[in-house]
Amino acid sequence: MTIEYGDFERVDVRVGTITAVDDFPRARNPTYRLTVDLGPELGERRSSAQDTMSEVLVLGVPGPEGEIVLLTPTRPVPNGRGVY
C-alpha cells in the first residue's frame, strides 16, 4: 500500500533502543517480542512483527539474503527523539 506524503507527515516516528528480545510462542508464525526504550517521555513499549497489539512499529527492510535489517540512525541520538 502506498500512502500520500500528507499521511506520512502525521506519523510520529521516533528513535528507540531495543532492550529485550524474547521468543513469542503464542504467535502463529515464528516471531519475537521486542521491548523498546523510547526515552523518559514515552518509556518502554512492546512490539512484535506478528502481534496486532503492538504499541510501536519497528522499521526494517529486507536484506540481500531475505533477512530483516532494522533501520538505525547514522549517529547516536537520545531515545524518544522525533523525526523532523
Secondary structure as UniProt FT lines:
FT   HELIX           5..9
FT   STRAND          17..23
FT   TURN            25..26
FT   STRAND          32..37
FT   HELIX           39..42
FT   STRAND          44..48
FT   TURN            52..53
FT   STRAND          60..62
FT   TURN            64..65
FT   STRAND          68..70
FT   TURN            79..80
//
